[in-house]
């Protein structure tokens, strides 16, 4: 991720006027394209290839295990989850700066990471939606921004209004699995009847997969043929 000479000059000038430091290594933020994360840290984001659940991509302690306890206990409505990396380091920082500090330029780079995975052939990309209130407060849906990059690179259309969030919910962070399920139950609705479409449900982070389950349940109930979930990062559920 070298950038053009103009990018490097702009980054140098901006850092002279508004000096910033990389939140990962605390070194100088040397590129506007990935700022405040430095080029080295962003380029060092690695794809997770360790042991994981074959269904929900939950990181597993042993490479001899193939399915996590949650998926064995209750088969999810999606066919599987694919995630680029673990929710740590520069990847976590990039997602947080996009979501909470409106660093929208990072969406393109995160979308490029998603496209590095072997994505299935699908009919459309559906970003996990935000409630109307949440969208007003943040001003944008970060997953939709990521999805537009994925759409541009793959040629698969984004259907942003197909799945909607019909009510506000509490933030999922800090809630138990049971509380997350209760919090999101009935929160998503599909706007039209589907006729067997294969859908790529896109999210920025998957933790307990509760959001993925509830969104997929709504899509399958509306007539989708299959839902595959893709996320930029995967955080351990426990």
C-alpha positions as CSV (number, residue, x, y, z in Angstrom):
1,X,0.0,0.0,0.0
2,X,2.5,2.5,-1.2
3,X,0.2,5.2,-2.6
4,X,1.1,7.9,-5.1
5,X,3.7,10.7,-4.7
6,X,0.8,13.1,-4.2
7,X,-0.6,10.9,-1.4
8,X,2.8,10.9,0.3
9,X,3.2,14.7,0.0
10,X,-0.4,15.3,1.3
11,X,0.2,12.9,4.2
12,X,3.5,14.7,5.1
13,X,1.9,18.1,5.0
14,X,-1.1,17.0,7.1
15,X,1.1,15.5,9.7
16,X,3.1,18.7,9.9
17,X,-0.1,20.7,10.5
18,X,-2.1,18.1,12.4
19,X,0.4,15.6,13.8
20,X,-1.1,12.2,14.7
21,X,0.1,8.9,16.0
22,X,-0.8,5.4,15.1
23,X,-3.1,3.9,17.8
24,X,-1.5,0.5,17.3
25,X,2.3,1.1,17.4
26,X,2.2,4.8,18.6
27,X,4.6,5.7,15.7
28,X,3.8,8.6,13.3
29,X,0.7,8.2,11.1
30,X,2.5,8.2,7.8
31,X,-0.4,7.9,5.2
32,X,-3.6,9.8,4.9
33,X,-5.2,6.8,3.2
34,X,-5.1,4.7,6.3
35,X,-4.7,7.4,9.0
36,X,-4.5,7.3,11.9
37,X,-3.2,3.8,11.4
38,X,0.3,3.8,9.9
39,X,1.1,2.0,6.7
40,X,3.2,-0.7,8.4
41,X,0.5,-1.6,10.9
42,X,-2.3,-1.7,8.3
43,X,-0.3,-3.7,5.9
44,X,0.5,-6.1,8.7
45,X,-3.2,-7.1,9.1
46,X,-3.2,-10.9,8.7
47,X,-5.9,-13.3,7.6
48,X,-6.9,-15.7,10.3
49,X,-6.1,-19.3,9.3
50,X,-6.1,-21.0,12.7
51,X,-8.6,-23.5,13.9
52,X,-12.2,-22.4,13.7
53,X,-15.8,-23.6,13.6
54,X,-16.7,-24.8,10.1
55,X,-20.1,-23.2,10.5
56,X,-19.7,-19.9,12.4
57,X,-16.0,-19.3,12.2
58,X,-15.7,-19.2,16.0
59,X,-12.0,-19.5,16.8
60,X,-11.4,-22.9,18.4
61,X,-8.6,-24.0,20.8
62,X,-7.9,-27.2,19.0
63,X,-7.4,-27.9,15.4
64,X,-8.9,-31.3,15.9
65,X,-12.4,-29.8,16.6
66,X,-14.5,-28.8,13.6
67,X,-17.8,-27.4,15.1
68,X,-18.3,-25.2,18.1
69,X,-20.8,-26.0,20.9
70,X,-23.3,-23.3,19.9
71,X,-23.6,-24.6,16.4
72,X,-23.9,-28.2,17.6
73,X,-26.6,-27.2,20.1
74,X,-28.6,-25.2,17.6
75,X,-28.1,-25.2,13.8
76,X,-28.0,-21.6,12.6
77,X,-30.2,-20.2,9.8
78,X,-27.1,-19.2,7.8
79,X,-25.0,-21.8,6.0
80,X,-21.7,-20.5,7.2
81,X,-19.7,-17.4,8.2
82,X,-16.4,-16.3,6.6
83,X,-14.3,-13.7,8.3
84,X,-11.0,-12.1,7.3
85,X,-9.2,-11.8,10.6
86,X,-9.4,-11.7,14.3
87,X,-10.8,-8.6,16.0
88,X,-7.5,-7.4,17.4
89,X,-4.7,-4.9,16.7
90,X,-4.8,-2.8,13.6
91,X,-7.9,-4.5,12.2
92,X,-9.9,-3.7,15.4
93,X,-8.5,-0.1,15.4
94,X,-9.5,0.4,11.7
95,X,-13.1,-0.8,12.4
96,X,-13.4,1.3,15.5
97,X,-12.1,4.5,13.8
98,X,-14.6,3.9,10.9
99,X,-17.5,3.4,13.2
100,X,-16.9,5.7,16.1
101,X,-14.7,8.4,14.6
102,X,-16.3,8.7,11.1
103,X,-13.0,7.8,9.4
104,X,-14.9,6.8,6.3
105,X,-11.9,6.4,4.0
106,X,-11.1,3.2,5.9
107,X,-14.2,1.5,4.6
108,X,-12.6,1.0,1.2
109,X,-9.6,-0.7,2.6
110,X,-11.7,-3.0,4.8
111,X,-13.8,-3.8,1.8
112,X,-10.7,-4.8,0.0
113,X,-9.8,-7.2,2.8
114,X,-13.2,-8.9,2.4
115,X,-12.6,-9.3,-1.3
116,X,-9.4,-11.2,-0.5
117,X,-11.4,-14.1,0.8
118,X,-13.0,-16.7,-1.4
119,X,-16.5,-15.4,-1.4
120,X,-19.3,-17.6,-2.7
121,X,-21.3,-16.8,-5.8
122,X,-24.4,-14.9,-4.6
123,X,-27.3,-12.9,-6.1
124,X,-26.8,-9.9,-3.9
125,X,-25.0,-8.3,-0.9
126,X,-27.1,-7.3,2.1
127,X,-25.4,-5.2,4.7
128,X,-26.5,-5.6,8.3
129,X,-28.8,-2.6,8.8
130,X,-29.0,0.1,11.5
131,X,-32.1,1.4,13.1
132,X,-33.4,4.8,11.8
133,X,-32.3,6.4,15.0
134,X,-28.9,4.8,15.0
135,X,-28.4,5.9,11.4
136,X,-29.3,9.5,12.2
137,X,-26.9,9.6,15.2
138,X,-23.9,8.1,13.3
139,X,-24.8,9.6,9.9
140,X,-23.8,6.5,7.9
141,X,-23.9,2.7,8.0
142,X,-20.3,1.5,8.1
143,X,-21.2,-1.9,6.8
144,X,-23.0,-0.4,3.8
145,X,-19.8,1.6,3.0
146,X,-17.7,-1.6,3.2
147,X,-20.4,-3.4,1.0
148,X,-20.1,-0.8,-1.7
149,X,-16.4,-1.6,-2.1
150,X,-17.2,-5.3,-2.2
151,X,-19.9,-4.7,-4.8
152,X,-17.6,-2.6,-7.0
153,X,-14.9,-5.3,-7.0
154,X,-17.2,-8.3,-7.4
155,X,-20.0,-6.9,-9.6
156,X,-22.6,-8.2,-7.1
157,X,-25.3,-5.6,-6.4
158,X,-25.9,-4.2,-2.9
159,X,-29.5,-4.4,-1.7
160,X,-29.3,-1.8,1.1
161,X,-33.1,-1.5,1.7
162,X,-34.0,-5.2,1.5
163,X,-33.4,-5.9,5.2
164,X,-34.3,-3.2,7.7
165,X,-34.0,-2.8,11.5
166,X,-37.4,-2.0,12.7
167,X,-36.6,-1.0,16.3
168,X,-33.8,0.4,18.4
169,X,-31.8,-2.1,20.5
170,X,-29.2,-1.8,23.3
171,X,-25.6,-2.0,22.2
172,X,-24.6,-5.7,22.1
173,X,-21.2,-5.0,23.8
174,X,-21.2,-6.3,27.4
175,X,-24.4,-8.4,27.0
176,X,-24.5,-12.1,27.6
177,X,-25.5,-14.5,24.8
178,X,-29.0,-14.8,26.2
179,X,-29.3,-11.1,26.6
180,X,-28.1,-10.5,23.0
181,X,-30.7,-12.9,21.7
182,X,-33.5,-11.2,23.7
183,X,-32.2,-7.7,22.7
184,X,-32.3,-8.5,18.9
185,X,-35.3,-10.8,18.7
186,X,-37.7,-9.5,16.1
187,X,-35.6,-6.4,15.4
188,X,-35.1,-7.2,11.7
189,X,-37.6,-7.3,8.8
190,X,-37.4,-8.0,5.1
191,X,-39.2,-5.5,2.9
192,X,-40.2,-7.9,0.0
193,X,-40.9,-11.5,-0.8
194,X,-37.8,-13.4,-1.8
195,X,-37.7,-16.3,-4.3
196,X,-34.8,-18.5,-3.5
197,X,-32.0,-15.9,-3.8
198,X,-28.6,-16.7,-2.4
199,X,-27.5,-13.8,-0.2
200,X,-24.2,-12.6,1.2
201,X,-25.1,-11.0,4.6
202,X,-22.2,-8.5,5.3
203,X,-21.2,-7.3,8.8
204,X,-18.1,-5.5,10.1
205,X,-17.6,-7.7,13.2
206,X,-19.1,-11.0,14.3
207,X,-18.9,-11.9,18.0
208,X,-21.6,-14.3,19.2
209,X,-23.2,-14.4,15.7
210,X,-26.5,-13.3,17.3
211,X,-27.0,-10.5,14.8
212,X,-26.1,-12.9,11.9
213,X,-28.6,-15.4,13.2
214,X,-31.5,-12.9,13.6
215,X,-30.8,-11.3,10.2
216,X,-30.5,-14.6,8.5
217,X,-33.7,-15.9,10.1
218,X,-35.6,-12.9,8.7
219,X,-34.1,-13.4,5.2
220,X,-34.8,-17.2,5.2
221,X,-38.4,-16.6,6.4
222,X,-38.9,-14.1,3.6
223,X,-37.9,-16.8,1.0
224,X,-34.1,-16.6,0.6
225,X,-32.6,-19.9,-0.6
226,X,-29.4,-19.5,1.3
227,X,-27.6,-16.9,3.5
228,X,-23.8,-16.8,3.8
229,X,-22.4,-14.3,6.2
230,X,-19.1,-12.4,5.6
231,X,-17.4,-10.2,8.1
232,X,-14.3,-8.2,8.2
233,X,-13.3,-9.5,11.6
234,X,-14.3,-12.2,14.1
235,X,-14.2,-11.7,17.8
236,X,-14.2,-14.7,20.1
237,X,-17.7,-15.2,21.6
238,X,-16.2,-15.9,25.1
